[in-house]
């Protein structure tokens, strides 16, 4: 059930974002009607303080948050996972140094570290993805390292070592395939965390610049109007929570299924 719900939510959000150019009724960056118009047949989710169609901005904003989240996850997974496998298998000084670096990164709250990196790089989708990606590298490092240490002690790995198989071949042929299921689970859940982090960065102005649509940026712009009764401007916040919930449910369900197969 959880898997189906998660897949359904993710599918809806992704499809709406991909189909934005076809189904968005208005240009998300231009005025579509009177400012702060309530939801109606003409404006499905009303208009914002500048008269832009909220529904259209939601559709296009999904492309930004999903794109940044996926790119950040790909970056952090590729670097952290690779370093974790190498560190866990080789051990020694390299393992100690990498562990010290990752532990030092864990000492900072992830959002604070992402904001610090993004503020140095400047506001842009690519820089936001880099900032978020760097923050989550230790997550993949620890997962890959811990599981590599377990797989490393397996009989088939010891047999490969005794046969003189090169380290690179052992890592990619014997260790990597056993870590892929865990990687998929962690990456799926991490997309949810990345989406929340991206929204926070956008809220503080570290991702895109106006008038580019972004859920976090739109929520930031609307915060002073929401408290005055313009409730439909909360729509970006609802979609942020919905997206994070969808990927979280999907990741948890995949984790349960993989765990059952391993029992």
N, C-alpha and C positions, 0 to 999 in steps of 0.2 A: 504493500500500500504506500509506504513512504517513498519507495523508488518511483512509483507511478506519479505520485503527486509532485515530487521533485522534478522529474522529467517533463511533466506537463507545464509547470511554472517556467522552467528554463526555456522550453520550446516556444511558449507564447511570447516571452520577453525577447528572445533572440529573433523570432520571426517578425514581430512588430518593428524591431529596430532595422532589420534587413530590408523590410518592405516600406520603410519610411518614405522614400522618394515616390512610391506609387500610391500610398494611402493617406499621406499627410495632406490635409485640405488647403493649407496655407504655407507660405514661406516662413520658416521658423525665426528668421532674423528681421522680418519686416512687420510693420503694423497691419493687423488684419481687421480691426474694428475699434470700437470705443474702449478706453482703458477700464480694466476691472469689471468687465461684463460677466455676469454669472453664467453658469452652464446653460446651454439652450440647444435647440436643433441646429442652429447655425454655428455655434461655438460649443463643441461637445463638452469641453472642460473649462469653458470660459476663456477670458483673456487676462493677461497680466497687467501690471501698472503702466506698461508702454503700449498696450493694445495688441500685443502679439498673442497668437493662438496657443494656449497652453498644451493642447493635445498634440499639435504639430511639433512643439518644442520637446515634448516627452518622447515622441517617436525618434526624433533625430538625436536627442540627448542619450538615448540608449546605445546608439552606435559609439559614442565617446566613452561611456563608462565600461561597456563590455569590451571594447577594443583595448583600452588601457589596461583593464584587469587581465585580459588574456595575454597581452604582451608582457606585463609584469610577471605573471605566473610562469610564462615560458622562460623568461630571463632568470628568475630566481631558481626555478627547477633545474635548468640545464647547468648552471654554475654550482649551486649548492649540492645537487645530487652527485655530480661528477667528483667534486672535492670530497664529499663524504665517502664515496666508494674508495677512492684512492687513499684517503687518510685511514680508513678502517682496515684496508688490506695491507698497506705498507707499514703503518704504525711508526714507531720510533720518534725521532725529533720532529719529522714532518707532522705527525699526528698531534704532538704536543703544541706546536706552533699554531696549527689550524684551529685547535680547540680553544686556545687562548684568544685568538682573533674572534671566533664566533661567540665565545662567552662575553667578550667585551662589547660586542654588538647587542647581545641580549640585555646588557646592563641598562640600555636606554629603552624607554617606552617606544613601541614601534611607530606610533603616530608622530611623536616628537621627532624621532629620527628621520621619518619621511618628510616632515615639514622642513627640517633643517637642510636636508639634501635638496629638496625642491626649491627652497628659497635661494640657495646658492646657484643652482642651475638655471633658474628663471622659469616663468610660467609657460608651459607648452605640453601637449599630450605626451610627446616622447620623453621629455624630462620627468614628467609625473610617473610614467611607466618605469623609468630607470630608478627613480627614488623609491617607489614601492617595491620594485624587484630586489633592490639591494637589502631592504629591510627584512625580506622573508628568506634570504639565502640561508641563514642559520637553521631555519626550520627543516629545510630539505637536507642540510648537512648532517644534522643530528639523526634524522630518520635513516638516511643512507648509511651513515657510519655504524650505527647500532645494529642494523640488520646485516651489514657486511661482516661484522664481527661474528654474528651467529652463523651465517652461511660459510664463512671462512673455516670454521671448525668442522664442517660437514665432511663425511668420508669421501664424497666425489671430488671435493676440492683438494683434499689431502692426496688423493690418488693422482690428480692432475699435476700437483706439485712434484710428487715422487717420480713422475714420468718426464719431468724436465720441461713442462709446458711453460712458455713465456708468461710473465705477469699480465701483460696486456690481454693476451688471449684468455687467461683464466678469468679476469675481471669481466670482459665483455661476453664471454661464452657461457660461463658457469655462474657468476655472481649476479650480473645485470638482469638476466631473465627472472631470477627469484625475487628481485626487488621491484619489478615493474608494477605488480598489483598494488603494493603499498604506495608507490609513486602516484598512481592514478587516483587513489583515494585522497591522499594529502593534497594533490593539485586541485581536485574538484572543490574540496573544502576551502582551500587557499584562495580560489577565485572569489568566493563569498567575502573573505576577509579583505581581499584586494579591492573589491567593489566598495566596501564600506570605507576603506582608507582613501580611495580615489574621491569618494563623495566628500570626505572631510577636507581633503586638499582643495577640491573645487570650491567648497564652502568658504575657505579662507583665501581663495583666488590664486592657487598655485598650479592649476592645470590649464584651463583655457581662458581666453579673455572675451569679454562681451563684444558682439552679441551672439557668439557661438553658443548653441544650446548645450547645457550640461545640467544634470539633475541637482548636483550639489550647489552649483553656481546659481541656478534658478531658485533653489530653496533659500539661499543666502539673501538674494535680492528681494524675496517675498516675505522675509521674517517680520518686517515692520508692518506689513499689511495683514498678515494672518491674524495677529492679535486684535485687529480691528474688525474682524468678522468675515474676511474674504477667504473662507475655508478651502475653496477649490485650488488655491495656490499651494496647498499641502500635497498635491498630487505627486510631485517629484519625490517627496519623502516616502510616500506609500510605495512607489516603484523601486526605490532604493532598498527598502525592507523586503519587498517581494522578491527582488533579484537575489539578495543575500540568502533569504529563506530557501529559495529554490535550489541554489547550488549547495547549501548546507544539507538539506534533506537528501539530495542526490548523493553527496559524498558519504553521509552517514549510512545510507542504504547500501551503497557499494561496499563500504567497510564491513557491514554485517554479513553480506553475502560472501565476501572473500574470506572472512573469519570462519564462517560455517564450512566452507570448502576445505580450509586448512585443518579443521578438527577431525 
